[in-house]
Amino acid sequence: MLLAVDVGNTDTVFGVWQNDEWTHIFRVRSLTDEGAPHYETKLRLHFLEANLLISDVQTTVLSSVVPPLTPVLRSMLSGLFGMPPVVVGPEVYPGLKVEIDHPHEIGSDLVANAVAAYTKYGRNAVVVDFGTALTFTTVSGDGRILGVAIAPGLKTAVKALFSNTAQLPEVPLKLPESAIGKNTTHAIQAGILLGYESLVRGMITRIRRELDGDCIALATGGLSSIIDTLHGEFVEVNRSLTLDGLRIIGERVSGLSK
């Protein structure tokens, strides 16, 4: 059994890999004011409810884009499972060359996305991750992470609009039928969701152009299913893609890969 832990700005996602599938995926809030005991209690409770045994876990792999929580989760995993986790960064997975100016600035979740895309498809690919941030990670067919583009995520954009405009309400993330809003809620949905649809299409088109048209696109992240009109752009829409990358890295570093 392998446990993958993806610490994001909003949530921390735990994935249990056994029998060649993610049998359990659960998430808790990423709270920087909580220590290791808090996360251990949450994890123990989930294992108990899912009838999972701590002793069955052979490998743990950790990705974190929240620096204050990285040592907290590392300590918790080491203490609970009796072994240090594989902590993902550009240097831990030599299978991909990171061709950016400052390799240590790239998020470990984006490294995992690139690893998953490259391992699955072995060709030029861009992974669009719909999370707290909207990210585009481009990996080449010969195993190089070429670079990343970052924009505010959907919920982040809606929250910023709601927080900074007194008269505008917070609205549900539901794709409207028209770009011409007939009321305030519709207007915000049109501007944000249809605007993001065009943003994603435009970025994919531009990245493909820079790679001479040879580039597939994949989608992941908790909000990847919101704008379903984009699904035709992707060869795969997989909310577990980041966990897949973490699993691949964890298995290879720990020697569990087949």
Secondary structure, 3 states (H helix, E strand, C coil): CEEEEEECCCEEEEEEEECCEEEEEEEEECCCCCCHHHHHHHHHHHHHHCCCCHHHCCEEEEEECCHHHHHHHHHHHHHHHCCCCEECCCCCCCCCEECCCCHHHCCHHHHHHHHHHHHHHCCCEEEEEECCEEEEEEECCCCEEEEEEEEECHHHHHHHHHHHCCCCCCCCCCCCCCCCCCCHHHHHHHHHHHHHHHHHHHHHHHHHHHCCCCCEEEEECCCCCCCHHHHHHCCEECCCHHHHHHHHHHHHHHCCCC
